[in-house]
Structure formats: C-alpha cells, structure tokens
C-alpha cells in the first residue's frame, strides 16, 4: 500500500514538473498575437467635440379642454400613437349637447310648421286671397328657422369634438418622461400634462464651430465614442444659421440604431480641414478606455509597448491616429486583450486579410 502511494506521488510530481516546464516555455516564447503594419494615407483632419443624444420628437402634451383631471398615465409608460394618456371630466359637455339637441327639435318644429304655412299661403296668393307681404314674412321666418337648425348642428359637432378632446391621446409613439398634473386637479386649456419623448428616433446634436461648416457633407459618416465603444454614424442634417454669441451651429447625426438614452453624453469626430496625409491603424488595434485610447505595438525585442493615441477620421476598417506611432510600426490586432506593457509576445499571421 505504501509502495502504491509512493508511486502515485512520483507520477503527480512528474506531471507537475512537465506542466511547469511547458508553462515556462510558453512564457519564454511569449503571448501569441496577430499584428498589422501601420500605414500612411490621405484622410480628413478631424476635431473631437462633445455631443448629446436627443430625441427628434420631444414635446409637452397639453390639455385642449377645461375640466377636472380624472386619469393620467404614469411616468415611464411606453405609449403608441393615438393611445389615450389622460382623461378630463366631460359631463358638462354632454349636458351642453343635450341642451343643443333640445333646441334643434324646437327649431325643427318651426321649420315643419313654416314650410306647410308657406305652401298654403303660396296657394292662396296665386288666387289673390292673401297679401304678398304675408307670404314674404313666412318665407323669412322659415329661412331663419332653417339657419338656426344648421347653426345648432354645427354647435353639436363642436361639442362632440370638445368631448373627444377630453381624452388626450399621444401624437406620436414614445415614452412619458415627466408628468405635470395629478388626478383631481382642475385643468385649463393649454395646461401641459405630460412630457412625451420618442425614444426610437434619436439624434446626436453637436455645437460645432462655424469654421468647419464647409467640410460637412450630408450622409458622410463620422466617428462617435461613448464609454468603450467607437462607431460610425451618418451626418443627418445641420443648421444653416449659427449662434452669434458662441460662433457655433448645430450638427445632427442619425443615432436611431444606438442603444442609448436621450440625454447621454458622447464625443464626436467632425472634419475640420481638407484632405491631408495621416497615419492609419486597423480599428481592431484600438483599445478604448474611459480616460484614454491606446494601441499596443511590438518593439524590436518582441515586447508589447503601449502607445497613447488621439483618434481621427475613419476609412473603412482603418482609422487615423496621432501619437508616437509611425508607418511601418507593428500594432497588435488580435490576442492583446489582456496583455500588459512590456510582456513578451510572439507574432502570428495577420487576420486583416480575412476580414
């Protein structure tokens, strides 16, 4: 039994030594990475500016009738276009319609009576058995009664429209971000009830210097950075008039496909000059952090070296950078996720051609 235990201990020790030797050999060889050479090409110089995510449709929804607020949707509710979001007491309007309908019956009775009177008077007038003035008076009274019926019908339609407007509906689909009134309050016409925000139709708005306006083109894609992400978004539109006090104008990017909340802060790269020569690295080489952006290069000794860069304009799978990096340098594009500066690396085949 003791011999068996000793034999197993010898095997375990031997296995540990083999694993340790393999790990030491791997460490000496270095972390396997894929690299690509930095190159120079012509790109547009850019300017990084702060931007804000905003909704294209963001409006206070107001009451169009006076009355007591009976019900209102809660904050955070997602609604669709045409959905009821608040109700106002409309009993006084229903009573008003009842009164108008009663008046219509009164004037309609006058119309029936005067119509028959006109027919009889007209027949007598043809036989010279009545004065023409009497026929004219009846004709006038009939016209007045008919006009009263028409006017009351219009008033009823207005009252029906007023009742319809006591149910406040969403003019577009969105989310209720604020509520300005509470159940039981007496609401007046024009009183804001809720703030409705379209959370799908988003823009990124940038206050850009007027000097860069000549270099903007609708549809051109620019870089947007937030947190540890970097994406390209198209320029949707921009204001044709600047703000005199700040010498800036509004630029808007189409951000419908971004999973961002309205009000989020981002950073945007906009063109500021004509095309010029720039240093380009593959996008996969960029390492994005909250307070810095850098690439990992491979020095002459085969060690990883961290180089802080400023990101510029993108060009396909490549992106312009500025910093202590030059054309011909080798940057790590695969396998560098957990590398530390100064760590030994061994280079594998570039994966750029496979993308």
Buried (B, 14 or more C-beta within 10 A) or exposed (E): EEEEEEEEEEEEEEEEEEEEEEEEEEEEEBBEBBBBEBBEEEBBBBBBBEBBBBBBBBBEBBBBBBBBBBEBBEEEBEBEEEEEBBBBBBEBBEEBBEEBBEBBEEBBEBBEBBEEBBEEBEEEBEEEEBEEEEBEBBBEBBEBBBEBBEBBEEBBEBBEEBBEBBBBBBEBBBBBBEBBBEEEBEBEEEBBBBBBBBBBBBBBBBBBBBEBBEBBEEEBBBBBBBEEEBBBBEBBEBBEEBEEEEEBBBBBBBBEEBEBEBEBEBBBBBBBEEEEEBBBBBBBBBBBEEEEBBBBBBEEEEBBBBBEBEBBBBBEEBBBBEBEBEEEBBBBBBBBEEBEEEBBBBBEEBBBEEE
